[in-house]
Amino acid sequence: MSKPKTKKPDGKTKITIGSDIKGTSKKPMGRPTKYNPDYCNEIIDWFQSHYIPQEFEIKKPPIFPTIERFATNLGVCKDTLYEWGKIHPDFSVALKKAHEIQQAIWQEGSMRGLFPPAFTIFLGKNVFGWKDKQDITASVESQADLSISVNFVDSERSDNQD
């Protein structure tokens, strides 16, 4: 497909880049997106399918659902999912819900002893933003009297005068 040419007022030829032959529309840049609006429901369903049933027997820790694994299942990287979240508001909401489901699985599984303690602590602090809370109380008691003396110096008086 050739690029359309137009004459500029000075008589030189101007080439319009990114237009079709009629000059009516621009071609999209880059590879077409793999995004599908169905992914909004799929991500929620996928995370919810990893809920740990109450009667779960502890033989080995359950598989913990992650954004990375979901992205791999779709054939994209996690950054692509976050980009989709910026472009598609519905997917942004779905990502947030998936993160909340993931946090609920972590909390419930941790309280039931299904995950190793180090994993529980690491995930809580580094993924979910939890932190150790320290209450520090400081008090100072003093029986000493405090006296302050202030000497004013006349700035016009010289030190050489008696």
N, C-alpha and C positions, 0 to 999 in steps of 0.2 A: 504494500500500500504506500503510495507516494504522499509526501507532505504537501498540503495546499500552499500555493504561493500567491501573494497579493502584492500589488504595487504600492509603495510608500509615496507620499507627496513629492519627495525629492527624485522620484523616478527609479529608485533602487528596488530590488525585489526583497520582500520580507517573507521569511519562512516561518510558519506557525508550527511549533513543536507540540506534540501531545494531542493533536486533534485528528479526527478521522478526515476522510477526503472532503467531506462537506463542511468541515470546520465547526460542527455543532456540539461535539462533546469530547471531553478528555478521556484518555484511556487510564484505567487504574494502574498504579505502580505496584510492583512486587507480586508475590505469589498470592493467589486467592486464599482467603481465610478458611480454616477448617471449622470455624464456629458454627454451631447449630443451636437454635433456641431450645431444642429438646434437652440440651446439656444442663439447663437450669434445674429440671426435675431429676435428671440422671445423677448429678452430683449429690443431691440430697438423699436420693434412694440408695446410692452407693455407700454413703457414710452411715445411714441408718441401718443398712444390712449388716454392719459390723458391731451393732449393739451386742453386748455380752449377756446371754440369758442368765437368770438367777440360778438355775440348776447346773451351771457350767462346772465341770470337773477340772480341777487344777492339775493337768498333766504337763502342760507347757503353756507359756503365756499366749494369749490370743493374738491374732494379727491386728496390729493397730492401724487404723485407716489414716492415710496421709494425702495431702494435696499432690505430692510428688507421684504417688502410686496411681492416683486417679488420672493425672496428666499422662503418665506412661501408658495407661490403658487406652487413652484417646490417641496416642501417637504424637503428643506434643510435649513441650517442656512446661514446668510450672510457671515460668515467666509469661508464657502465652496465656495461661489461665488468668493471671493477674491483669494482663493487657485487655483481655476480653471483659474483665470486670470493670475496667475504666471506660470501655466503649459501650457496653451493653448493661444498662441499669438492672435489668432482671437477673443477669448473671452475677452482678455484684452482690445483690441480695442473697442469691443462692450460695455464693462463696462464704458470706458471713454466717449463714445458717449452717453450712457444712463445718465451719470452724467451731461454732457453738456445740454442734453434735460431737465433734471430735473432743472438745473439752469435757463434755458430759461423760463420754466413754472413759476418758482418762481419770476423771474424778471418781466415778463409780467403781471402775476397775482397781484403782489405787486403794480405795477404802476397803475393798474386798480382798486385797492382797494378791491380785492377779498379775501385777507388774512388779519387777524388782524395785526396791526403794530408791536406788541411785537413778534409775530411769524416771521414776515418779518425780523426784526432786528436780532433775535436769530439765525435764519437759515443762514442769510447772514454772520454773524461773526463766527459761530461755525461749519457750514457745508461747506460753500463755501469760507471761508478764507478772507472775506471782513473785512475791519477795518475802523474806523473813522479816517479821515485825519485831522490833526490839523496843521495849519500854524502858527508858532510862530516866530515873528521877534523881535529881541532885538537890541537896539542901545544904545550906551553910549556916551554921550557928556559931556565933561569936559572943564572948563575954567581955571582950576588950573594948575600952573606950577609945574613940577615935577623935583626935583633935587636929584641926588644920589651922596653921597660922599663915597669914598672908602679909607680906611686907610690900608696901608701895614705895616706889622709887620715883623721886621727882626727876623728870627727864631733862629739866633745865639746869639742874644742879650739877656741877662738875665734881668728879671724884677728888680733885686736887684741893677743893675748898674744905676748910676745917670749920 
